[in-house]
Amino acid sequence: MQNGLIPAISRIGIGCATLVLLSVSARAQGASVVWSPPWPKPPYDRLEWTLTVLELPQENSNIYWAFQDGFVGGGFFYFGMQPHGGCPGGGLCKLALFSFFGKGATTTSPNCKTGADNGPGMSCHIKYKWRKGVPYKFAIQLSGADPASRTRTWTGTITDRATGVTTEIGNWTIPGQNTFQAGLIGGETVSFIEYYAPLHRGCAAEPYAKVAMSVPTGFREGTPEQGGVSRTSPAKICAEAVKFTPYPDAARPILLQVETGSKK
């Protein structure tokens, strides 16, 4: 049993996504899960989501496991992991990522740079040696607000739930509107997985992967609200290679296992 997760965690998993992302539910080629409530009201000032890579026979797979949500007033973010991405300083390595899509973002973090997939935003990523079988909790937290400039600062972290060590991925300050709830987390909540390399030999060439994703938990001034599953969508490409398994059951799952790709 890994740090409080169920002993049968190897029985759970979820689907696929590239770094080029405008709206996961609208354009991602990979499989996705829309969590509920899809449009939380009131919005959140913190959100948590846990990811566990259960099986990945091909360690250098070009796959991205991610979570996306939006802000009241505009803009959205994602965070997640890759096993084989562009490492800070060069080369390829395992990564943890945290990015904002929208205009006017600034940062104080050395892990972040301006721009997001050739558009406005802020992209943060760190070298992170995650391990199979270990749950990793991602969190986005409202860490500052300036009423004079009408901005809010958000910090993204990843926590190894086996060791309890929390690592900051990055932070960004974003503009909001002149309303009380503007700039808080209140968009459509989506998790997705995508294999983003070309499949020149067809769907059978997509490497197998199996992960577990938790139902996200949103917070309002420290008060938690656990979500549920609204709907799942198979990949637009290689849909037959995607399998969703809820745990403990489909009526009230706390985790989704998703399998993608083909076992050799």
C-alpha positions in Angstrom: 0.0 0.0 0.0 1.5 3.4 -1.1 0.9 6.1 1.4 -2.8 5.8 2.1 -3.9 4.7 -1.4 -5.8 1.5 -1.8 -3.9 -1.8 -1.7 -5.4 -2.7 -5.1 -4.1 0.4 -6.8 -2.5 -1.7 -9.6 -6.0 -2.5 -10.7 -6.9 1.2 -11.6 -5.9 3.6 -14.8 -6.8 6.6 -17.7 -6.1 8.0 -21.3 -3.7 10.6 -23.7 -2.4 14.8 -24.8 0.2 17.1 -26.5 1.6 20.3 -25.0 -0.3 22.2 -27.7 -3.6 22.8 -25.9 -6.4 25.3 -26.2 -9.2 23.3 -24.7 -8.7 19.7 -23.8 -12.3 18.8 -24.2 -12.4 20.5 -27.6 -9.2 19.6 -29.3 -7.1 17.0 -27.5 -6.6 13.8 -29.5 -6.1 11.8 -26.4 -8.6 10.2 -24.0 -10.0 12.5 -21.3 -12.1 12.6 -18.2 -14.4 15.5 -17.3 -14.7 15.6 -13.6 -17.7 17.0 -11.6 -18.6 19.6 -10.7 -17.4 20.8 -14.1 -18.0 24.4 -13.3 -17.7 24.8 -9.5 -19.7 27.6 -7.8 -18.3 29.3 -5.8 -14.9 28.8 -7.4 -11.8 27.3 -5.7 -8.7 28.9 -4.2 -6.9 25.5 -4.2 -7.2 22.3 -6.1 -5.5 18.9 -5.7 -5.2 15.8 -7.9 -3.1 12.7 -7.6 -1.4 10.7 -10.3 0.2 7.2 -10.1 2.0 5.6 -13.0 1.4 1.9 -12.6 2.9 0.4 -15.7 5.2 1.9 -18.4 7.2 -0.8 -20.1 8.8 1.7 -22.5 10.3 4.3 -20.2 11.1 6.8 -23.0 7.5 6.9 -24.2 6.3 10.3 -25.6 3.3 10.5 -23.4 1.8 13.3 -21.3 -0.5 12.8 -18.3 -2.2 16.0 -17.3 -4.9 17.9 -15.5 -6.5 21.1 -16.8 -8.9 23.7 -15.3 -9.9 27.3 -16.0 -10.1 30.6 -14.1 -13.2 32.7 -13.7 -12.7 35.7 -16.0 -10.4 33.9 -18.5 -7.3 31.8 -18.9 -6.6 28.2 -17.8 -3.8 26.1 -16.5 -2.5 22.5 -16.6 -0.1 20.4 -14.6 1.2 16.9 -15.0 4.1 14.6 -15.7 6.0 13.4 -18.7 8.5 10.4 -18.8 10.6 11.8 -21.7 10.5 15.5 -22.2 12.8 18.4 -22.8 14.9 18.8 -19.7 15.8 22.2 -18.3 19.3 22.9 -19.4 19.1 20.4 -22.3 18.7 16.7 -22.9 15.7 14.6 -22.1 14.4 13.6 -18.7 11.3 12.9 -16.6 9.4 16.1 -16.0 6.8 17.8 -13.8 5.0 20.7 -15.5 2.8 23.6 -14.5 1.6 26.1 -17.1 -0.8 29.0 -17.6 -2.5 29.9 -20.9 -3.6 33.5 -21.2 -2.4 37.1 -21.3 -0.5 39.2 -18.8 1.3 36.5 -16.7 4.5 37.2 -14.8 6.6 35.0 -12.5 9.3 35.1 -9.9 10.3 31.5 -10.4 13.5 30.4 -12.3 11.6 27.3 -13.4 9.2 29.4 -15.6 9.4 31.2 -18.9 7.1 33.4 -20.8 4.8 31.8 -23.4 2.8 28.6 -23.6 2.7 26.5 -26.8 3.6 29.4 -29.1 0.9 31.6 -27.5 0.6 33.9 -24.5 1.1 32.4 -21.0 3.7 31.0 -18.7 5.4 27.6 -18.8 7.1 26.0 -15.8 8.8 22.7 -15.7 11.3 20.9 -13.6 13.4 17.7 -13.8 11.6 15.3 -11.5 12.5 11.6 -11.1 9.1 10.2 -10.4 8.8 6.5 -9.9 6.3 3.9 -10.9 3.9 2.8 -8.2 4.3 6.0 -6.2 1.3 8.4 -5.9 2.2 12.1 -6.7 -0.1 14.8 -5.5 -0.3 17.9 -7.7 -1.7 21.1 -6.1 -2.4 24.6 -7.3 -2.8 27.1 -4.5 -3.7 30.8 -4.4 -0.6 32.2 -2.8 -1.1 35.9 -3.2 -3.5 38.7 -4.3 -3.0 42.4 -5.0 -6.3 44.3 -5.1 -4.6 47.4 -6.4 -3.3 45.7 -9.6 -6.2 43.2 -9.7 -3.8 40.2 -9.9 -3.6 36.8 -8.2 -0.5 34.6 -7.7 -0.8 30.9 -8.0 1.9 28.3 -7.0 2.1 24.8 -8.4 3.6 21.9 -6.4 4.1 18.2 -6.6 4.3 16.0 -3.5 5.8 12.5 -3.4 3.2 10.8 -1.1 5.7 8.0 -0.3 8.2 10.4 1.2 6.0 13.4 2.0 8.4 15.7 0.2 6.8 18.6 -1.6 8.6 20.4 -4.5 7.5 23.7 -6.1 7.2 23.5 -9.9 6.7 27.2 -10.4 4.4 30.2 -9.8 2.8 32.9 -11.9 0.9 36.0 -11.3 -2.1 36.6 -13.6 -4.6 39.4 -14.1 -8.2 39.1 -13.1 -11.4 41.1 -13.5 -12.7 43.6 -11.0 -15.1 41.2 -9.3 -14.7 39.1 -6.1 -14.5 35.7 -7.8 -12.5 36.6 -10.9 -9.3 34.8 -11.1 -10.3 31.8 -9.0 -10.6 28.3 -10.3 -14.0 27.8 -11.8 -13.6 26.3 -15.3 -14.3 22.8 -16.7 -12.2 20.3 -14.9 -10.5 17.8 -17.2 -7.8 15.1 -17.0 -6.2 13.7 -20.1 -3.5 11.5 -21.5 -2.0 11.7 -25.0 0.7 10.0 -26.8 2.1 12.8 -28.9 4.7 11.2 -31.2 3.7 10.2 -34.8 2.4 6.7 -35.1 3.8 5.8 -38.5 3.2 2.1 -38.0 -0.4 2.6 -36.8 -2.1 2.3 -33.4 -0.3 -1.0 -32.6 2.9 1.0 -32.3 1.6 3.2 -29.4 3.5 2.0 -26.2 1.4 0.7 -23.4 0.8 2.7 -20.2 -1.4 2.3 -17.2 -2.0 5.1 -14.6 -4.4 5.9 -11.8 -5.9 9.3 -11.4 -7.7 10.5 -8.3 -11.0 12.4 -8.4 -9.8 16.0 -7.8 -10.5 17.9 -4.6 -11.2 21.6 -4.6 -10.9 23.9 -1.6 -12.6 27.2 -0.6 -10.7 28.8 2.3 -9.6 25.4 3.5 -12.9 23.6 3.2 -12.6 20.6 0.8 -15.1 19.5 -1.8 -14.4 16.1 -3.5 -15.5 15.8 -7.1 -16.8 12.9 -9.1 -16.8 11.7 -12.7 -19.0 13.5 -15.2 -18.0 11.6 -18.3 -15.1 9.8 -20.0 -14.1 10.2 -23.7 -11.9 7.7 -25.6 -9.1 9.0 -27.8 -10.0 10.4 -31.1 -7.1 8.4 -32.5 -6.6 4.8 -31.5 -9.8 4.8 -29.3 -9.8 1.0 -29.2 -6.5 1.1 -27.1 -8.1 3.0 -24.2 -9.7 1.4 -21.2 -11.2 3.2 -18.1 -11.7 1.3 -14.9 -13.4 3.1 -11.9 -12.5 2.2 -8.3 -14.2 1.1 -6.1 -17.2 1.2 -8.5 -18.7 3.3 -11.3 -21.4 4.7 -9.0 -19.0 6.7 -6.8 -15.4 6.3 -7.9 -12.5 7.8 -6.0 -10.0 6.8 -8.6 -9.9 6.0 -12.3 -7.5 3.6 -13.8 -6.7 4.3 -17.5 -4.8 2.0 -19.9 -3.6 3.3 -23.2 -1.5 1.8 -26.0 -0.7 -1.8 -26.8 1.0 -4.5 -24.8 3.7 -6.2 -26.7 
